[in-house]
Structures are given as structure tokens and as C-alpha cells.
Amino acid sequence: MKIILLRDVKGTGKKYEVKEASDGYAMNFLIPNQLAERATPQRIKEIEQQKKDESAEEQIQADLLEKELKELKSLELEIPVKANEKGYLFKGLTEKDILKELEKQTNITLPEGSIDLNRPIKEAGKHVISVSIGNQSAKFKLVVTAVE
């Protein structure tokens, strides 16, 4: 039976591939679990168009990401945080805090896990923050100012 995979299936194929599968495997596992559907000529045309649309969307997202990473390289983000007189923060700045402030101040939205931060920032001052998404990376300056 000819099928179109709706998701990646280990040992069978990748999403949107047209494959030949045994009737039992297709009817008893793939189709009921919504991992595949029967391949009809019309459905194959629709899937090809979907692939093109998704490819175009991925390209747009990649271009937008590249633009945002270029903007980051010249950015100096300032975050005021409560700290003691020695400059130690009462609450460490985490990746989520930095992402939220970045979006608020610059409208640059990055996915969680994109900032390479080993541990929370706990001191006021200038810090260099690394961002990596896929195979692209950038660095920006983070200025943490102490507020009492």
C-alpha cells in the first residue's frame, strides 16, 4: 500500500515522504496513530504544495533570525536590578529574565535555550552574552546596573 508519512517514523521514513508499506503495518499502526495516510494522486499534489509552503516559511524564518542576530552584535542591553551596596544582586539574572528584557526593549524574540548562560548573573557590571541558534551565533553586551 502506498502511504504518505505525516510525521517522521523511525525505520520507515521522514515526514511527507511517499512510501510503500505492508497493508497490515499501514492499516493497523500507521494510519490509526495518524502517522500516515493513503497516498492518492490528489493528496500527493497537496503534500508537494505543503512542502513548498513550509520550505518558504523556513527560509523567511532563517532570514529573520539572521537579521536579528546581526542586530544583537551591536546591541548593549541595560537591565536595572536591585542590588546591595557592593553590587551583588539580590536575585540572579537568568536566561528567562534576559530574554524577557531583550524582547521588551528591542522586540527581538529568541527561543528559550538560545542564550549560553552557565549560571545566573549575580553581579552588576558589563557582561558579554553569547547567543547560538542552530549553527548561527552572536554576542551582545549586557549592562547590569545596581538599583537600591
Secondary structure, 3 states (H helix, E strand, C coil): CEEEECCCECCCECCCCEEECCHHHHHHHHCCCCCEEECCHHHHHHHHHHHHHHHHHHHHHHHHHHHHHHHHHCCEEEEEEEECCCCEEEEEECHHHHHHHHHHHHCCCCCCCCEECCCCEEECEEEEEEEEECCEEEEEEEEEEEEC
